Amino acid sequence: MISVHLENGRVEVRRTPRPRRSPGFALIRLLCGGVCNTDLELQRGYYGYSGVPGHEFVGEVVDCDTPSLKGARVVGEINLACGRCEWCLRGLGRHCPKRTVLGIVKHPGAFREFLTLPEANLHVLPPSLHTDVAVFAEPVAAACEILDQVKIPKGEPVAVLGDGKLGLLIAQVLHASGAQVRQFGKHREKLRIAEAAGVCTEIVKSKPPIATFQFVVEATGSAAGLEQAVRMVRPRGVIVMKSTVHGLVSIDTAPVVVNEVTLVGSRCGRFGPALKLLSSGKVRVDNMISDRFPLSQAPRAFNRAAAKGVLKVLLDPC
């Protein structure tokens, strides 16, 4: 079968054996994959990753232990927890210290013709949900995680910094939850996507609003984003940090301490709420697909995904 291999910044396509599934796992045929900003950060050196990347996918179950799953079209949660430790028993398997992570930490990713995941990680898709929409389940779940971590009152003004893929999804999810979202970005054509969903947008200026928002979500994907968020949040406000950036991020901690600002790291989320939003049409993703490539052209797909102004690039099986 064809697999994508990432090592030392280089993306290659290789011929590899079909994976064997372990008990409790499903063998899944890839139907569609999405190139994420995290995949690009892995290419730049994040985690020192070497292996098969890819954690956004839709697939078809071809072999499994549970008969009712066979043939189902599925998406999958990316954290593979041990299920036995203190964290797992508290329902925090996404933070299991022994976990592996699909396409990121010690588990080969989805950018291959066949992949494996525990059956417990899978969510069966309704027939009405198009594959090109469902492939956004993982990043929409990451956006929904904010609502599990922070209680944002309906009508509360919230600033979302960044107009990339995740920023646009976060703005739509928070808007759908009833927040009064103001999204700040650098690209008018991208911000129009959020505007179409009813989100108020603004081009970033040299002097952003100071101490204006009780809640600020930083999703710029840049080292400078957190510093900007600190300037924009009110005293005793909350900053939700969504950017994963290769390398260290340096900020002046004095205003964080003096203004008693709460910093909340935010990562993966539950797929259930994400699939409901995608099925309802409250989060629109069709206008976020910039391009698509066959798996055999993965190097071109990664180059395209890294190009300025590009949003989601999809990978189709060969």
Secondary structure, DSSP 8 states (H G I E B T S, - for coil): -EEEEEETTEEEEEE-------TTEEEEEEEEEEE-HHHHHHHHTGGG--B----EEEEEEEE-SSGGGTT-EEEE-SEE--SSSHHHHTT-GGG-TT-EEETTBEE--S-BSEEEEEGGGEEE--TTS-HHHHTTHHHHHHHHHHHHHS---TT-EEEEE--SHHHHHHHHHHHHTT-EEEEEES-HHHHHHHHHTT-EEEE--SS--SS-EEEEEE---STTHHHHHHHHEEEEEEEEE----SS------HHHHHTT-EEEE-----HHHHHHHHHHTSS--GGGEEEEEEGGGHHHHHHHHTSTT--EEEEE--
